[in-house]
Amino acid sequence: MRRLLAAALSAVQIVPAGLATVAAALASWPGPAAALVGDSPAAAPALARHVVLIVGSRGSSCTGTVLAPTLVLTAAHCVQPGADYKLVSFDAARRPTLLDVAAVLRHPGFDMAALLGHRATADVALLHATAPLPAPFVAAPLGRTDAIAVGDPVTVVGLGVAVRGDGRSGGTARMATLAATGRPGSLQLRLVDPAAGGERPGRGACTGDSGAPAFRDENGRAAVAGVVSWSTGPKLAAGCGGLTGVTPLVRYRAWIVDSAQRLGVALSP
């Protein structure tokens, strides 16, 4: 169980650092850096513009989905009480700008103990920025499709590392189209690289991809169906490139919509 726990939390590894340290490190990230392990290709621009990097005052780094110019969806385990968070945007020269977060809303049903025990929980949170994200960020629509069957394609887009343990290999949006496996449901989705089957290293989420969107095609457009919660290595070993665990939004869509309304934010239709 401890080994499985380590695997489940591999997408949330934290390196202690303050925001200033994180910002300095971001400035040195190379332009063609990868995210998502397993030689995942660069995300299509239409998908890359939906994701933003989130950094925390305690050294955490996660991916978020832009739901509105001032509202970002991520995983609840990415945000901790008492910590401060920033949204990171890059200019054409890869210089980072940090955008302040005014409010953090974590789903009241989130249970860290459940996540640590590798059980499904409400691993969703919202970050409300003090100002709109600049271009080229574009809001992504929330999905409305409930049923996901074994083998259905799900595309994950993240800003995490391409090589486990190498922070410099992250920072640019990359994508992996994975397949639903196991027993897909409304509590948890397990995704796998169909070419690797979870038995050998393949594509999947890794450090920094927590909170990343899982997209499904709905009437020709990419809609957010869930957020990345954890990952494993091949054969359920600790690491990345095996399974990618996703928290579906079907049970939490109403909370997201209600929270946005309370914040006075209009979501993408």
C-alpha positions in Angstrom: 0.0 0.0 0.0 2.8 2.4 0.8 4.4 1.8 -2.6 1.0 2.3 -4.3 0.6 5.5 -2.3 4.0 6.8 -3.4 2.9 6.1 -7.0 -0.4 7.8 -6.6 1.3 11.0 -5.3 4.1 11.0 -7.8 2.4 13.8 -9.7 2.5 16.0 -6.7 6.1 15.9 -5.7 7.1 19.1 -4.0 10.5 20.8 -4.0 10.7 23.3 -1.1 11.2 26.8 -2.5 9.6 30.2 -2.1 7.8 32.0 -4.9 10.9 34.1 -5.8 13.0 30.9 -6.1 10.3 29.3 -8.3 10.1 32.4 -10.5 13.9 32.4 -11.0 13.8 28.8 -11.9 11.0 29.4 -14.4 13.0 32.0 -16.1 15.7 29.5 -17.0 13.4 26.8 -18.4 14.2 26.1 -22.1 11.6 27.0 -24.7 11.1 23.4 -26.2 10.8 21.8 -22.7 8.5 18.9 -22.4 5.7 17.9 -20.0 4.1 14.5 -19.6 6.4 11.6 -19.8 6.8 9.0 -22.5 7.9 11.3 -25.4 4.5 13.0 -25.4 4.2 15.5 -28.3 3.7 19.2 -27.9 0.1 20.1 -27.3 -1.9 21.6 -30.2 -2.1 25.3 -29.8 -5.9 25.1 -29.4 -5.3 22.9 -26.3 -2.2 24.6 -25.0 -3.9 27.9 -24.6 -6.3 26.3 -22.0 -3.6 25.4 -19.5 -1.7 27.6 -17.0 1.1 26.9 -14.6 0.4 27.3 -10.8 3.2 27.9 -8.3 2.8 28.0 -4.5 4.7 29.7 -1.7 5.7 26.3 -0.3 7.3 25.2 -3.5 4.5 23.3 -5.2 3.9 23.4 -8.9 0.7 22.2 -10.7 -1.2 22.6 -13.9 -4.5 24.5 -14.1 -7.3 24.8 -16.6 -8.5 28.3 -17.6 -12.3 28.3 -17.2 -12.6 32.1 -17.5 -10.0 34.9 -17.8 -9.9 35.1 -14.0 -10.8 31.6 -13.0 -8.6 28.4 -13.0 -9.6 24.9 -12.2 -7.0 22.5 -10.6 -6.7 19.6 -8.2 -7.6 20.2 -4.5 -4.4 18.6 -3.4 -2.5 21.3 -5.2 -3.7 24.0 -2.8 -3.0 24.0 0.9 -4.5 26.2 3.6 -2.2 29.1 4.5 -0.1 29.0 1.3 -0.1 31.7 -1.4 -0.5 30.9 -5.1 0.4 32.6 -8.4 -0.5 31.9 -12.0 2.4 32.0 -14.4 2.4 33.4 -17.9 5.3 33.5 -20.3 6.1 36.1 -23.0 7.6 35.3 -26.4 11.1 35.3 -24.9 10.0 32.8 -22.1 10.1 35.5 -19.4 7.6 34.6 -16.7 5.1 37.0 -15.2 3.3 36.0 -11.9 -0.4 36.8 -11.5 -1.8 37.1 -8.0 -4.5 34.8 -6.8 -7.2 36.6 -4.8 -9.2 33.5 -3.6 -8.8 29.8 -3.5 -11.8 27.6 -3.2 -11.3 23.9 -2.4 -14.2 21.5 -2.7 -15.6 21.0 0.8 -15.8 17.2 0.1 -12.1 16.9 -0.5 -10.5 14.4 1.9 -6.7 14.3 1.8 -6.7 11.2 3.9 -8.8 9.5 1.2 -6.3 10.6 -1.5 -3.4 9.4 0.6 -5.2 6.1 0.9 -5.6 6.0 -2.9 -9.4 6.3 -2.6 -11.6 8.6 -4.7 -12.4 12.0 -3.4 -13.5 15.5 -4.5 -10.0 16.5 -5.8 -11.1 19.8 -7.4 -10.4 23.4 -6.6 -10.7 26.9 -8.1 -8.3 29.8 -8.1 -9.7 33.3 -8.7 -7.1 35.7 -10.1 -6.9 39.4 -9.3 -6.7 40.3 -13.0 -7.5 38.5 -16.3 -4.9 36.2 -17.8 -3.3 37.7 -20.9 -3.5 36.3 -24.4 -3.1 33.7 -25.7 -5.0 32.0 -22.8 -8.5 31.0 -23.7 -11.3 29.6 -21.5 -12.1 25.9 -21.9 -15.7 24.6 -21.6 -16.8 22.2 -18.9 -17.8 18.8 -20.3 -21.4 17.6 -20.2 -20.9 13.9 -21.1 -21.2 11.6 -18.2 -20.5 8.1 -19.5 -16.9 7.0 -20.3 -16.3 3.4 -21.3 -13.2 1.3 -21.3 -11.1 2.2 -24.3 -12.6 5.7 -24.7 -9.9 8.2 -25.6 -9.1 11.0 -23.1 -6.5 13.7 -23.8 -4.4 15.0 -20.9 -2.6 18.4 -21.4 0.0 19.3 -18.7 2.9 21.5 -17.9 4.8 19.0 -15.8 8.1 17.3 -16.3 9.0 15.0 -19.2 11.8 13.3 -17.2 11.0 12.4 -13.6 13.1 14.3 -11.2 14.3 16.9 -13.8 12.5 20.1 -13.1 14.0 21.7 -16.2 12.2 19.3 -18.4 8.8 21.0 -17.7 7.1 24.2 -18.4 5.7 23.8 -22.0 2.3 22.3 -22.6 2.4 18.8 -24.0 -0.4 16.3 -24.5 -1.0 12.5 -24.3 -4.1 10.8 -25.6 -4.8 7.9 -23.3 -7.4 5.2 -23.0 -9.8 4.6 -20.1 -9.1 1.3 -18.4 -10.3 -0.7 -15.4 -13.8 0.3 -14.3 -14.5 3.9 -15.4 -17.0 5.7 -13.3 -18.1 9.0 -11.8 -15.7 8.8 -8.9 -12.4 8.0 -10.6 -10.9 7.3 -14.0 -7.8 5.4 -14.7 -6.1 6.1 -18.0 -3.3 4.2 -19.7 -1.1 4.6 -22.8 -2.8 2.0 -25.1 0.6 1.3 -26.7 2.2 0.4 -23.4 -0.8 -1.0 -21.4 0.7 0.1 -18.1 3.2 -2.8 -18.3 6.1 -0.8 -19.7 7.0 2.9 -19.7 4.5 4.9 -21.7 2.9 8.3 -21.9 1.2 9.7 -18.9 1.1 12.4 -16.2 4.1 13.2 -14.0 5.4 15.8 -11.5 3.7 19.1 -12.2 0.8 17.6 -14.1 -1.5 17.4 -11.1 -4.6 19.5 -11.8 -4.2 19.2 -15.5 -7.3 18.9 -17.6 -8.5 15.6 -19.1 -10.3 16.5 -22.3 -13.0 14.6 -24.2 -14.4 15.5 -27.6 -18.0 16.8 -27.4 -19.6 17.8 -30.7 -16.2 18.6 -32.2 -14.8 20.6 -29.4 -12.5 19.7 -26.5 -14.4 19.9 -23.2 -12.9 19.4 -19.7 -14.1 16.0 -18.3 -11.8 15.8 -15.3 -8.5 16.8 -13.6 -5.4 14.8 -13.1 -5.0 13.5 -9.5 -2.2 11.0 -9.4 0.1 8.7 -11.5 2.0 5.5 -11.3 4.9 3.9 -13.0 4.6 0.7 -15.1 3.1 -2.3 -13.2 1.9 0.1 -10.4 5.4 1.0 -9.4 6.1 4.4 -8.0 6.8 7.0 -10.6 5.3 8.0 -14.0 4.5 6.5 -17.3 2.0 3.8 -16.0 -1.5 4.8 -15.0 -2.8 8.4 -14.9 -5.6 8.9 -12.3 -8.3 11.4 -13.1 -11.0 12.9 -10.9 -14.1 13.2 -13.2 -16.1 16.4 -13.0 -19.5 14.9 -13.4 -20.2 15.0 -9.6 -18.5 18.4 -9.1 -19.7 20.3 -12.1 -22.6 22.0 -10.2 -20.1 23.1 -7.4 -17.8 24.6 -10.0 -20.7 26.5 -11.7 -22.1 27.7 -8.4 -18.7 28.8 -7.2 -18.1 30.7 -10.4 -21.5 32.5 -10.0 -20.7 33.5 -6.4 -17.4 34.9 -7.6 -19.2 36.8 -10.4 -17.4 34.9 -13.1 -19.0 33.8 -16.3 -17.9 30.4 -17.6 -17.4 29.5 -21.2 -20.7 28.1 -22.6 
